[in-house]
Each structure stands twice: as C-alpha cells, then as structure tokens.
Amino acid sequence: MVNSFSHKGSQPPVKATRLFKSLLAFSGVLLVAALMSGFAWWQRSPVNLVDAGTQARAELLQQWAAGEVVVLVRHVERCDRSTNPCLGPPDGITRLGSETAKAVGQGLQGMGMTQADVLSSPLTRTMQTAHYMFGKDAQAQDWLATCGKTLRNDVVAHKRAGHNLILVTHSGCIADFEAQTGFKHAATSEYGSSLFVHIAKDGQLQVVGIIKAQDWHSLSDQKS
C-alpha cells in the first residue's frame, strides 16, 4: 500500500526553518545584551570624584558653599579587625586609623566648616573617628548606628537649610543609604571613605560621588 504522504512533504518548509533559526539567533543576542546590562547595573556604584573631572568637583564646591551637601563618612580602621596597634579600647580604632581620620578631616576642613554640622554614631570607633577628624567630639546620634529602611528620610530630616551635614557612620549604614538612593549593589565603602550627597533647597536629593581616604591628597594637588 502506497503511503498518501510523501517523505518530502513531512519535512518543515524551508522558509519556516530559516525564520525559526533567525528568531533563535535574535533571542540569543537579546539574552546576551540583557545579561551584560544586568551585570553593569549590578556593579553600579557612585562615581569616584577623583575621576569625575574638574567640572563635577567645581559643582560640588558650589553646592558646599551654599550649604546643600551631606557627607556620610565611614569610620576608619577598627581595632578588633586589625593587627595594627590600637588607640585604646578594642572596640575603637587603630593608631593608623587615627592618622587616616586626620587626613579626611583636613580635606573636609579645606572645603570650609563654618556652615557644617557634625553628627556621629555613638559607637566608640565612630566617635573616635569624628574626634580625630576635627579635634573635638561630635554629637552622638543613635540612628546613625541602627540605620535601616528609614535612613534616607532620617538624613534629610537632620539636614538644616544652609548648613552642610557630616555624618560619621558605618559601612552597613552607607550601604542602606545607597540602596535607598539608586545604588542597591554598590561596592562596600572603605575605611574613611566619604559619600557626598547634594540636597537642593527644594528637597531634591542626588548622590554626587565618593572620595576615598587616600584620595584627598590627589584632590589637594589638583586644586593647587
């Protein structure tokens, strides 16, 4: 008995096969693009102001002069996670850390401190960092140790109009703030690193960038 269906007729049409292959290739391109975009988004961190260019730094100085800047500073090297000599209590900072704090403080003082409020987490390592930054104790604030989901709003609430605000806190707290301002997967802040944020008069908030502790000298050289 002859089969009513020929062998040739059982094969998919040539045009349909080509279309399927084209769609498959296009889907692969889209997948690769999505993965690359996702990787870039995942790694996204605030810009390092040393590499941001002179215009970005000039704008920051203008914002600072207007009293529209908040700086979140991570405490310096902690004693209980280092083999370097400690200043005193094991929950405080190292001697090397105190020198780092002085360098960060000198950088901020070079920008001008006449319109600046300084607040600190009450933990020993943050209070010591603030003290060595500015040669005096900062006002302790519990919310700078607990942080969490309300941190962005807490920062805005403690910012006085026409006054810059320096907050000495912890890497976890800075991560909370970054996550709440569009940098959910930013790299962990380093010891003594400063995150600069612009808060305009209308309340609009914009993360400007970071300055690492060791980069203040570079900025001073560029300024001179």
C-alpha positions in Angstrom: 0.0 0.0 0.0 1.3 3.4 -1.0 1.6 6.0 1.7 -0.5 9.0 0.8 2.0 11.3 2.5 5.3 11.6 0.7 8.6 11.8 2.6 9.3 15.2 1.1 6.0 16.6 2.5 6.8 15.5 6.0 9.7 18.0 6.3 9.2 21.5 7.6 9.1 24.2 4.9 12.5 25.8 4.2 11.3 29.4 4.9 9.8 28.4 8.2 13.1 26.7 9.2 15.1 29.8 8.3 12.7 32.0 10.2 13.0 29.8 13.3 16.8 30.0 13.2 16.7 33.7 12.7 14.4 34.1 15.7 16.6 31.8 17.8 19.7 33.8 16.9 17.9 37.1 17.7 16.8 35.8 21.0 20.4 34.8 21.8 21.5 38.4 21.1 18.8 39.8 23.3 19.8 37.4 26.1 23.5 38.4 25.9 22.5 42.1 25.9 20.2 41.7 28.9 22.9 39.8 30.8 25.5 42.5 30.1 23.1 45.2 31.1 22.2 43.4 34.2 25.9 42.9 35.1 26.6 46.7 34.6 23.6 47.5 36.8 24.5 45.0 39.4 28.0 46.5 39.8 26.8 50.2 39.7 28.5 52.4 42.4 28.7 56.1 42.9 31.4 57.8 40.8 34.8 58.4 42.4 35.1 62.2 42.4 38.9 62.0 41.7 38.0 60.6 38.3 34.8 62.7 37.7 36.6 65.8 36.2 37.1 69.3 37.3 33.5 70.5 36.4 32.0 67.9 38.7 34.3 68.9 41.6 33.6 72.6 40.9 29.9 72.0 41.1 30.4 70.1 44.4 32.3 73.1 45.9 29.5 75.4 44.8 26.9 73.2 46.5 29.1 73.1 49.6 29.4 76.8 49.7 25.6 77.0 49.5 25.3 74.6 52.5 23.5 71.9 50.4 25.7 68.9 51.0 25.6 65.8 53.2 28.7 63.7 53.7 28.4 60.1 55.0 31.9 59.1 56.3 32.7 55.5 57.2 34.8 55.2 60.4 38.5 54.4 60.0 40.3 51.2 60.7 38.8 49.4 63.6 41.0 47.8 66.3 39.2 44.5 66.6 39.8 43.6 62.9 43.4 44.6 62.6 46.8 43.7 63.9 47.9 47.3 64.0 48.4 49.0 67.4 45.1 50.2 69.0 44.5 53.6 70.4 42.8 52.1 73.5 39.6 50.2 73.8 39.3 47.1 71.5 36.0 48.5 70.1 37.8 51.6 68.9 40.2 52.5 66.1 43.9 51.9 65.4 46.6 54.4 65.6 47.0 54.2 61.8 43.2 54.8 61.6 43.6 58.0 63.6 46.1 59.3 61.1 43.6 58.5 58.3 40.9 60.3 60.2 43.1 63.4 60.5 43.7 63.4 56.7 40.0 63.1 55.9 39.2 65.9 58.4 41.8 68.1 56.8 40.3 67.5 53.4 36.8 68.5 54.7 38.1 71.5 56.6 39.8 72.6 53.4 36.4 72.9 51.9 35.2 75.1 54.8 33.5 74.2 58.1 31.7 77.4 59.0 28.4 76.0 57.8 28.8 72.4 58.8 27.1 70.2 61.4 28.9 67.0 62.6 27.0 64.1 63.9 28.3 60.6 64.7 27.1 57.1 65.6 27.6 56.6 69.3 29.9 53.6 68.9 33.5 54.0 70.0 35.1 53.6 66.6 32.8 56.3 65.0 33.1 58.7 67.9 36.9 58.4 67.8 37.0 58.9 64.1 35.0 62.1 64.3 37.2 63.3 67.1 40.4 62.8 65.2 38.8 64.3 62.1 38.0 67.6 63.7 39.8 67.7 67.1 36.6 67.6 69.1 33.7 65.3 69.9 30.7 65.1 67.6 27.1 64.9 68.7 26.2 61.2 69.1 23.0 60.0 67.3 21.7 56.5 67.8 20.0 56.5 64.3 23.5 56.6 62.7 24.2 53.1 64.2 20.9 51.4 63.6 20.1 52.9 60.2 17.8 50.6 58.2 14.9 51.4 55.9 14.3 55.0 57.2 17.9 56.2 56.8 17.4 58.3 53.7 14.5 60.1 55.4 16.5 60.5 58.6 19.4 62.1 56.8 17.1 64.6 55.1 15.3 65.3 58.4 18.6 66.2 60.1 19.8 68.4 57.3 19.5 72.1 58.3 18.8 74.6 55.5 22.0 76.4 54.5 24.2 74.0 56.5 26.3 71.1 55.3 25.9 67.9 57.3 28.8 65.5 58.1 27.7 62.0 59.4 30.3 59.6 60.7 28.8 56.2 60.5 29.3 52.6 59.4 29.7 50.7 56.1 26.3 48.9 56.6 24.6 52.2 57.1 26.2 53.7 54.0 25.0 50.6 52.1 21.5 51.2 53.4 21.6 54.8 52.2 23.0 53.8 48.8 20.3 51.2 48.3 17.6 53.7 49.1 19.0 56.2 46.5 19.5 54.0 43.5 22.8 52.1 44.3 21.5 48.9 45.6 24.6 46.9 44.6 27.3 49.5 45.2 30.7 48.3 46.4 31.2 48.3 50.1 32.6 51.6 51.3 36.2 51.6 52.5 37.6 52.8 55.9 37.4 56.6 55.9 35.6 56.8 52.6 33.2 59.8 52.1 29.9 59.7 50.2 28.8 63.1 49.0 25.1 63.9 48.5 23.5 67.1 47.2 20.2 68.1 48.8 18.8 71.1 46.9 16.6 73.8 48.5 13.5 72.1 47.1 14.5 68.9 48.8 15.6 67.0 45.7 18.4 64.5 46.6 21.2 63.5 44.3 24.2 61.2 45.1 27.3 63.2 43.8 30.1 60.6 44.4 32.7 59.3 46.8 36.2 60.4 47.9 38.3 57.6 49.3 40.5 58.5 52.3 43.8 58.2 50.3 42.5 60.4 47.5 42.2 63.6 49.4 45.9 64.3 48.7 45.2 63.9 45.0 42.4 66.4 45.1 44.6 68.9 47.0 47.3 68.6 44.4 44.8 69.1 41.6 43.3 72.1 43.3 46.8 73.7 43.7 
